Amino acid sequence: MIVIINYGLGNLNAFVNIFKKLDIPVKIATQASDLENATKIVLPGVGAFDHAMAKLNESGMRETLDDLVLNKKLPVIGICVGMQILAKSSDEGVMPGLGYIDGVVRKFDTSNFKQKTRLPHMGWNDIVPKQGHSLFKDLEKVPLYYFLHSYYFECNKSEDAIATADYGVEFVCAVNNENIYGVQFHPEKSHHYGVQLLKNFAEL
């Protein structure tokens, strides 16, 4: 059972519709007891880092989520800000993140951009996935995904980075450590590229 955490952030119905079309059991969790039958967890998110952490902490699901991910090793995937809160901290706020993956979230420094561009990074961008990684199975060599962000995940361990993209500078757009996954882009808005990625996650 794929369980999507509803802590007030993210386009939940888009994920539900994709999993239903794939004939994969799915439900939305609004309280800790809804996570009981989860085999995999989707942690969506939009907006600011501190707001996302505050909403998750207030949801009543944080303790159960930590137990399932860190102790029971259930696969979880963070989407957009849901990926960023997997980090220890963010330039965007002062609250600690979940700390599931060793890294911090940085704001793009536009002075380092190689070409004239601006924030937020919005729209379609190709990515370069780590060759052979199961999250990108059966996808084109250079798949396209939809992005909307001004901050990026800086991994402290290079092996945790499983895909990069370029927006003036190269940045990490997908991470993985053991059962924990995160993508900066929006698979639920990325047509067949996103559908395949979510299918791959469900089959891990």
C-alpha positions as CSV (number, residue, x, y, z in Angstrom):
1,M,0.0,0.0,0.0
2,I,1.4,3.4,-1.1
3,V,0.5,6.0,1.6
4,I,0.7,9.7,0.7
5,I,1.2,11.9,3.7
6,N,-1.2,14.8,3.9
7,Y,0.2,17.5,6.1
8,G,-1.4,20.3,4.2
9,L,1.1,20.6,1.4
10,G,1.3,19.2,-2.1
11,N,-1.0,18.1,-4.9
12,L,-2.1,14.8,-3.4
13,N,-4.9,13.9,-5.9
14,A,-2.4,14.0,-8.8
15,F,-0.4,11.3,-7.1
16,V,-3.5,9.3,-6.2
17,N,-4.7,9.4,-9.8
18,I,-1.4,8.2,-11.1
19,F,-1.1,5.2,-8.7
20,K,-4.8,4.3,-9.4
21,K,-4.1,4.3,-13.2
22,L,-1.2,2.0,-12.5
23,D,-3.5,-0.2,-10.5
24,I,-1.3,0.2,-7.4
25,P,-3.2,0.4,-4.0
26,V,-2.9,3.9,-2.6
27,K,-4.4,6.0,0.2
28,I,-3.9,9.4,1.8
29,A,-2.8,9.6,5.5
30,T,-4.1,12.4,7.6
31,Q,-3.2,10.9,11.0
32,A,-0.7,8.4,12.4
33,S,-3.0,5.4,12.4
34,D,-3.4,5.8,8.6
35,L,0.3,4.8,8.2
36,E,-0.2,1.4,9.8
37,N,-0.6,-0.6,6.5
38,A,2.0,1.4,4.5
39,T,4.6,-0.5,2.5
40,K,5.9,2.7,0.9
41,I,5.4,6.4,1.7
42,V,5.2,9.5,-0.5
43,L,6.1,12.8,1.2
44,P,5.0,15.7,-1.1
45,G,5.6,19.3,-0.4
46,V,5.3,22.8,-1.8
47,G,6.3,26.2,-0.4
48,A,8.9,27.1,2.3
49,F,11.1,24.8,4.3
50,D,10.2,26.0,7.8
51,H,6.5,26.0,7.0
52,A,6.7,22.4,5.7
53,M,8.5,21.2,8.8
54,A,6.1,23.0,11.1
55,K,3.1,21.5,9.3
56,L,4.6,18.0,9.4
57,N,5.5,18.3,13.1
58,E,1.9,19.6,13.9
59,S,0.3,16.8,11.9
60,G,0.7,14.1,14.6
61,M,2.5,11.8,12.0
62,R,6.1,12.8,12.6
63,E,6.9,10.2,15.3
64,T,5.3,7.4,13.3
65,L,7.0,8.5,10.1
66,D,10.4,8.6,11.8
67,D,9.9,5.1,13.2
68,L,8.7,3.6,9.8
69,V,11.6,5.2,7.9
70,L,14.5,5.0,10.3
71,N,13.7,1.8,12.2
72,K,11.4,-0.3,10.0
73,K,13.2,0.9,6.8
74,L,10.1,1.5,4.8
75,P,10.9,3.2,1.4
76,V,10.0,6.9,1.4
77,I,10.2,9.4,-1.4
78,G,10.2,13.2,-0.8
79,I,8.9,15.4,-3.6
80,C,10.1,19.0,-4.1
81,V,10.1,20.6,-0.6
82,G,9.3,17.0,0.6
83,M,12.8,16.2,-0.7
84,Q,14.4,19.3,0.9
85,I,13.1,18.5,4.4
86,L,14.9,15.2,4.2
87,A,18.0,17.3,4.8
88,K,19.4,18.5,8.1
89,S,18.7,22.2,7.5
90,S,18.0,24.9,4.8
91,D,19.2,28.3,3.9
92,E,15.5,29.1,3.6
93,G,14.8,28.8,7.3
94,V,16.0,28.1,10.8
95,M,14.1,24.9,11.7
96,P,16.0,21.6,11.7
97,G,14.9,19.2,8.9
98,L,14.2,15.5,9.2
99,G,17.9,14.7,8.8
100,Y,17.2,11.5,6.9
101,I,19.9,12.2,4.4
102,D,23.2,13.9,5.2
103,G,23.0,17.2,3.5
104,V,21.7,20.8,3.6
105,V,19.5,22.9,1.3
106,R,21.1,25.9,-0.4
107,K,19.7,28.8,-2.4
108,F,21.0,29.1,-5.9
109,D,23.6,31.8,-6.2
110,T,22.7,33.6,-9.4
111,S,26.0,35.3,-9.5
112,N,27.6,31.9,-10.4
113,F,25.2,31.2,-13.2
114,K,26.9,30.8,-16.6
115,Q,24.1,32.4,-18.5
116,K,21.5,35.0,-17.9
117,T,18.6,33.4,-16.0
118,R,16.5,34.0,-12.8
119,L,14.8,32.4,-9.9
120,P,12.7,30.4,-9.4
121,H,13.8,27.6,-11.7
122,M,10.4,26.9,-13.3
123,G,9.6,24.6,-16.2
124,W,10.8,21.6,-17.9
125,N,14.5,20.5,-17.6
126,D,16.3,17.4,-18.6
127,I,18.1,15.4,-15.9
128,V,21.1,13.1,-15.9
129,P,20.3,10.1,-13.7
130,K,22.9,7.7,-12.2
131,Q,23.4,4.9,-14.7
132,G,21.5,1.8,-13.7
133,H,19.7,3.2,-10.7
134,S,16.4,1.4,-10.1
135,L,14.4,4.7,-9.6
136,F,15.1,5.6,-13.3
137,K,14.5,2.1,-14.8
138,D,12.9,2.0,-18.3
139,L,13.3,5.8,-18.8
140,E,14.9,7.6,-21.7
141,K,18.6,8.2,-21.3
142,V,17.9,11.9,-20.6
143,P,14.4,12.2,-19.2
144,L,12.5,15.5,-18.7
145,Y,10.9,16.7,-15.6
146,Y,9.0,19.7,-14.4
147,F,10.7,21.9,-11.8
148,L,9.6,24.8,-9.6
149,H,12.2,25.8,-6.9
150,S,14.9,28.3,-5.9
151,Y,16.8,26.0,-3.5
152,Y,18.6,22.8,-4.1
153,F,19.9,19.8,-2.1
154,E,23.6,19.8,-1.3
155,C,24.7,16.3,-0.4
156,N,27.6,15.8,2.1
157,K,28.1,12.3,0.6
158,S,28.5,12.3,-3.1
159,E,27.2,8.7,-3.3
160,D,23.8,10.0,-2.1
161,A,23.3,12.0,-5.3
162,I,21.6,9.9,-8.0
163,A,20.7,12.6,-10.6
164,T,21.7,16.1,-11.6
165,A,20.2,18.9,-13.7
166,D,21.6,22.1,-15.0
167,Y,20.1,25.6,-14.4
168,G,23.0,27.9,-14.9
169,V,25.0,25.6,-12.7
170,E,24.8,21.8,-12.2
171,F,22.8,20.8,-9.1
172,V,21.6,17.6,-7.5
173,C,18.0,16.9,-8.3
174,A,17.6,13.4,-6.9
175,V,19.0,11.7,-3.8
176,N,19.0,8.2,-2.3
177,N,20.4,6.6,0.8
178,E,19.2,3.1,1.6
179,N,15.4,3.2,1.8
180,I,15.2,7.0,1.5
181,Y,14.6,8.8,-1.8
182,G,14.0,12.4,-2.9
183,V,13.4,14.2,-6.1
184,Q,13.5,18.0,-6.5
185,F,11.2,17.9,-9.6
186,H,7.5,17.1,-9.7
187,P,6.8,13.7,-11.2
188,E,3.1,14.2,-10.8
189,K,3.4,17.0,-13.4
190,S,5.9,15.3,-15.7
191,H,3.7,13.2,-17.9
192,H,5.0,9.7,-18.8
193,Y,8.4,10.5,-17.3
194,G,6.8,11.0,-13.9
195,V,4.5,8.1,-14.2
196,Q,7.3,5.7,-14.9
197,L,9.4,7.1,-12.0
198,L,6.5,6.6,-9.5
199,K,5.9,3.1,-10.9
200,N,9.6,2.3,-10.3
201,F,9.3,3.6,-6.8
202,A,6.3,1.4,-6.2
203,E,8.2,-1.6,-7.4
204,L,11.3,-1.1,-5.3
